[in-house]
Amino acid sequence: MKGFKYLSAYTIPFSALIGIWYADIWLWLTPVYTFGLIPFLETVLPQNRSDLSADQKKEKKVQKRYDIMLYANVLWVYGILILGVHQLLFIDLSIFEFIGLVFSVGIVLGSNGINVAHELGHRENAFDRTLSALLLLPSFYMHFTLEHNYGHHQKVSTPDDPATAKFNQTVYVFWWQSVIGQIKNAVHLQKELLARKGCSFWSVYNQQLWFFSLEVIYVTTLFILWGWKVTLFVLLVGMVGFLLLETINYIEHYGLRRKKRKSGRYYPVKNIHSWNANHRLGRIVLYELTRHSDHHYRASKKYQLLENHDESPQLPYGYPLSMLIALIPPVWFKLMNSRVPAEMRELAA
């Protein structure tokens, strides 16, 4: 029954459901739960560094319930998004309530949307890849899978990776670097893939063009049906969703660098090139994303099998609290700079 602990990931969209249902101040329940209650509990509860036995790994690898729990997030994400639009159309919200609604729905798009899309985007089968694309659509990040799989995973912890935060770089500067850099890289990677097939960039086989078209159709349709207010809402919640992702990207590799060989090529990615966190709640609600070193070591490894590595650098706090601290650069630098290995600080100098 332990595998069903990942149902806890649904507590985030469930909190949004409660907020939308009761409205008023309850529309702030999801931000308070995600970035208030969870961080508090993570500082109180002991960390869990234990790993699965060989038999447990073998068993969990083939159990379909772990996949089904991921698939259900498609219903949660679109259900909460639709309810948010409904709330906007039929209830006269104050600015305070509107902002709470934006953050609530946006957090769901980030945690149960993009985060799950990241997991499914590493799968080989078309069904999982399709669900991944659907989960990325409301955050306007459908380019993410191509760049993440073939860009970030190859160049992580190097200056060539826009999704790796530099030493002493603020999260706000990083947002611009990562968002724009990943779009450029996705276009570049798509061109390379098409060239290998002998196709032009404007070919019907250009997946990025299809993704961009779907995102435009999504926004245009909403504008035609319900006007600027709903359009502004979906743009804002999408932005909250992808900025949550980028804040996670920021804390995952901040200041960590790989060395170069004499040949000019970088040494392979190791467990020391990602920040980990073994705080219980963050691990569960983010589907083990916090065991990030093991994910980079073997990207195809399913979330329920990811392991702890003692040699990996550890965040002093769980992901939700670390994300909040990152928003205050002086506090973040004071907390984290001394934790970055000295040899990596030298590489960043």
C-alpha positions in Angstrom: 0.0 0.0 0.0 3.0 2.3 0.3 2.9 3.1 -3.4 -0.4 4.9 -2.9 1.5 7.6 -1.0 1.8 9.4 -4.3 -1.9 10.1 -4.2 -0.7 12.9 -1.9 0.3 14.8 -5.0 -3.4 15.4 -5.6 -3.7 17.4 -2.4 -2.4 20.5 -4.4 -5.2 20.4 -7.0 -7.7 19.4 -4.2 -6.8 22.5 -2.3 -7.4 24.5 -5.4 -10.8 22.8 -5.8 -11.7 23.8 -2.2 -10.6 27.4 -2.9 -12.6 27.7 -6.1 -15.7 26.1 -4.4 -15.7 28.5 -1.4 -14.1 31.5 -3.1 -13.3 34.6 -1.1 -10.1 34.2 1.0 -10.2 30.4 0.3 -8.8 31.2 -3.2 -5.5 31.6 -1.4 -5.6 28.1 0.1 -3.3 26.5 -2.5 -0.4 29.0 -2.2 -0.7 28.8 1.6 -0.8 25.0 1.5 2.0 24.6 -1.0 4.4 27.3 0.3 3.3 27.5 3.9 2.1 24.3 5.4 4.3 21.9 3.3 7.5 23.8 4.2 6.5 23.9 7.8 5.8 20.2 8.0 9.1 19.4 6.1 11.1 21.2 8.7 9.4 19.2 11.5 9.3 15.8 9.9 12.5 13.7 9.6 14.0 13.2 6.2 13.7 9.9 4.5 17.0 8.7 2.8 16.0 5.1 2.5 16.1 3.2 -0.8 14.2 0.3 -2.2 15.5 -3.3 -2.0 16.3 -5.2 -5.2 13.0 -7.1 -4.9 11.0 -3.9 -4.3 12.5 -2.3 -7.3 11.7 -5.2 -9.5 8.1 -5.2 -8.3 7.5 -1.5 -8.5 9.0 -1.2 -12.0 6.1 -3.2 -13.5 3.2 -2.0 -11.4 0.8 0.0 -13.5 -0.7 2.0 -10.6 2.3 4.3 -10.7 1.6 5.2 -14.3 -2.2 5.5 -13.7 -1.5 8.0 -10.8 0.4 10.1 -13.3 -2.3 9.9 -16.0 -5.0 11.1 -13.6 -3.2 14.5 -13.4 -4.5 15.3 -16.9 -8.1 15.3 -15.4 -7.0 17.3 -12.4 -5.1 19.9 -14.4 -7.8 20.5 -17.0 -10.6 20.2 -14.4 -9.1 22.9 -12.2 -8.4 25.1 -15.2 -12.0 24.8 -16.4 -13.3 25.5 -13.0 -11.1 28.6 -12.7 -12.4 29.9 -16.0 -16.0 29.2 -14.8 -15.3 31.1 -11.6 -14.1 34.0 -13.6 -17.1 34.1 -15.9 -19.9 33.8 -13.3 -18.5 35.4 -10.2 -17.5 39.0 -9.8 -14.1 38.6 -8.2 -12.1 41.3 -6.4 -8.5 41.9 -7.3 -7.5 40.0 -4.2 -9.6 37.0 -5.2 -8.4 37.2 -8.8 -4.8 37.1 -7.8 -5.4 34.2 -5.5 -7.2 32.3 -8.3 -4.3 32.9 -10.6 -1.7 31.6 -8.2 -3.9 28.6 -7.2 -4.5 27.4 -10.8 -0.9 28.4 -11.8 0.5 26.2 -9.0 -1.5 23.3 -10.2 -0.3 23.8 -13.8 3.3 23.8 -12.5 3.2 20.9 -9.9 0.6 18.6 -11.5 1.0 19.8 -15.0 4.6 20.5 -16.1 6.2 18.3 -13.4 4.2 15.3 -14.5 4.8 16.2 -18.1 8.5 16.1 -17.4 8.2 12.5 -16.1 6.0 11.4 -19.0 8.1 13.2 -21.5 11.0 10.9 -20.8 9.0 7.8 -21.7 9.3 6.2 -25.1 5.7 5.3 -25.9 3.4 7.6 -27.8 0.6 7.6 -25.3 2.7 9.0 -22.5 4.4 11.5 -24.8 0.9 12.7 -25.9 -0.3 13.2 -22.3 3.0 15.0 -21.6 2.2 17.5 -24.4 -1.3 18.0 -23.2 -0.1 18.8 -19.7 2.4 21.4 -21.1 -0.1 23.1 -23.3 -1.8 25.3 -20.6 1.6 26.6 -19.6 2.8 27.4 -23.1 5.8 25.1 -22.7 5.3 22.4 -25.3 8.8 23.0 -26.5 10.1 21.8 -23.1 10.3 18.1 -23.8 12.6 18.3 -26.8 15.0 20.8 -25.2 15.0 19.2 -21.8 15.7 15.6 -23.1 18.2 16.5 -25.8 19.6 19.8 -24.6 19.5 20.1 -20.8 20.4 16.5 -20.1 23.4 16.7 -22.4 24.7 20.1 -21.3 23.6 20.3 -17.6 26.0 22.0 -15.2 27.8 23.7 -18.0 27.7 27.3 -19.2 26.1 26.0 -22.4 22.9 25.0 -20.6 20.4 27.8 -20.1 18.6 25.8 -17.5 21.6 25.6 -15.2 21.9 28.6 -12.9 25.3 30.3 -12.6 27.0 30.9 -9.3 25.8 34.3 -7.8 23.1 34.6 -10.5 19.7 35.7 -9.2 16.6 33.7 -9.9 15.1 36.7 -11.8 18.0 36.9 -14.2 17.9 33.2 -14.5 14.3 33.2 -15.5 15.1 35.3 -18.6 18.1 33.2 -19.4 16.3 29.8 -19.1 13.0 30.7 -20.7 14.5 32.4 -23.8 17.4 30.0 -24.0 15.3 26.9 -23.9 13.0 28.2 -26.7 16.1 29.0 -28.9 17.6 25.6 -28.1 14.3 23.8 -29.0 14.2 25.5 -32.4 17.9 24.7 -33.0 17.4 21.0 -32.0 14.3 20.8 -34.2 16.2 22.1 -37.2 18.9 19.5 -36.6 16.5 16.7 -36.4 14.7 17.8 -39.6 18.0 18.2 -41.5 18.9 14.6 -40.7 15.6 13.6 -42.3 16.2 15.9 -45.3 13.3 18.1 -44.4 13.1 21.9 -44.2 12.2 23.8 -41.0 8.8 24.6 -42.5 8.0 21.0 -43.0 4.8 19.4 -41.7 7.2 17.2 -39.6 8.3 20.2 -37.6 6.8 19.3 -34.2 7.7 22.6 -32.7 5.6 24.5 -35.3 2.7 22.2 -34.5 3.1 22.9 -30.8 3.3 26.6 -31.3 0.2 26.5 -33.5 -1.7 24.6 -30.8 -0.8 27.2 -28.2 -1.9 30.0 -30.4 -5.2 28.2 -31.2 -5.7 27.6 -27.5 -5.4 31.3 -26.6 -7.3 32.6 -29.7 -10.2 30.2 -29.1 -10.6 31.4 -25.5 -10.4 35.0 -26.6 -13.1 34.5 -29.3 -15.4 32.6 -26.8 -14.9 34.6 -23.6 -12.9 37.8 -24.4 -9.9 39.5 -22.9 -10.6 38.7 -19.2 -10.4 34.9 -19.6 -7.5 35.3 -22.1 -5.5 37.4 -19.5 -6.3 34.8 -16.9 -5.0 31.8 -18.9 -1.9 33.8 -19.9 -1.2 34.6 -16.2 -1.8 31.1 -14.9 0.4 29.7 -17.7 3.2 32.1 -16.7 2.9 31.1 -13.1 3.2 27.5 -14.1 6.3 27.8 -16.2 8.0 30.2 -13.7 7.5 27.6 -11.0 9.3 25.1 -13.3 12.1 27.6 -13.9 12.5 28.3 -10.1 12.8 24.5 -9.6 15.4 24.5 -12.4 17.2 27.3 -10.6 17.6 25.4 -7.3 18.3 22.0 -8.9 21.7 22.9 -10.3 22.6 26.3 -8.8 26.4 26.9 -9.0 27.2 23.3 -9.9 29.7 22.9 -12.7 31.3 20.0 -14.7 35.0 20.1 -15.5 36.4 19.9 -19.0 38.7 17.3 -20.3 41.9 18.2 -22.2 40.0 17.5 -25.4 37.6 20.3 -24.6 34.7 17.9 -23.9 33.0 17.9 -20.5 33.3 15.0 -18.1 30.1 12.9 -17.8 27.2 14.0 -15.5 27.6 12.6 -12.0 25.6 12.5 -8.9 27.4 15.7 -7.7 25.9 17.8 -10.4 22.4 18.2 -8.9 21.0 19.4 -5.6 18.9 16.8 -3.9 16.3 17.0 -1.0 15.0 14.0 0.9 12.3 15.9 2.7 9.3 13.6 2.8 6.4 15.7 1.5 8.3 17.4 -1.3 9.4 14.0 -2.5 5.9 12.7 -2.7 3.9 15.7 -4.0 6.6 16.2 -6.7 6.8 12.5 -7.7 10.4 12.2 -6.4 11.7 15.1 -8.5 13.7 16.1 -5.5 16.0 13.0 -6.0 17.3 14.8 -9.1 20.8 13.4 -9.2 19.5 9.9 -9.9 17.2 11.2 -12.5 20.1 12.8 -14.4 22.2 9.6 -14.0 19.5 7.6 -15.8 16.8 9.8 -17.2 14.5 6.9 -18.3 14.3 5.6 -14.7 10.7 5.9 -13.5 10.0 8.2 -10.6 9.0 5.5 -8.1 12.5 3.9 -8.5 14.7 7.0 -8.0 17.3 6.6 -5.2 19.2 8.7 -2.8 22.9 9.3 -3.3 24.8 10.4 -0.2 27.6 12.0 -2.3 25.0 14.3 -4.0 24.9 17.9 -2.6 21.9 18.3 -0.4 19.6 21.3 0.0 19.2 22.4 3.6 15.4 22.6 3.1 12.9 21.0 0.8 12.0 22.2 -2.6 9.0 24.4 -1.7 10.9 26.4 1.0 14.0 26.5 -1.2 12.0 28.1 -4.0 10.7 30.8 -1.6 14.2 31.5 -0.4 15.5 31.8 -3.9 13.1 34.7 -4.5 15.2 36.7 -1.9 18.7 36.6 -3.6 20.8 37.9 -0.6 19.3 35.2 1.7 19.7 32.5 -1.0 23.4 33.4 -1.6 24.1 33.5 2.1 22.5 30.1 2.5 23.8 28.3 -0.6 27.1 29.9 -1.8 29.2 28.2 0.9 27.6 24.9 0.1 28.7 24.9 -3.5 31.9 22.8 -3.7 35.0 25.0 -3.7 36.3 23.5 -7.0 33.0 24.3 -8.7 33.1 27.9 -7.4 36.6 28.2 -8.9 35.2 27.0 -12.3 32.5 29.7 -12.1 35.0 32.5 -11.3 
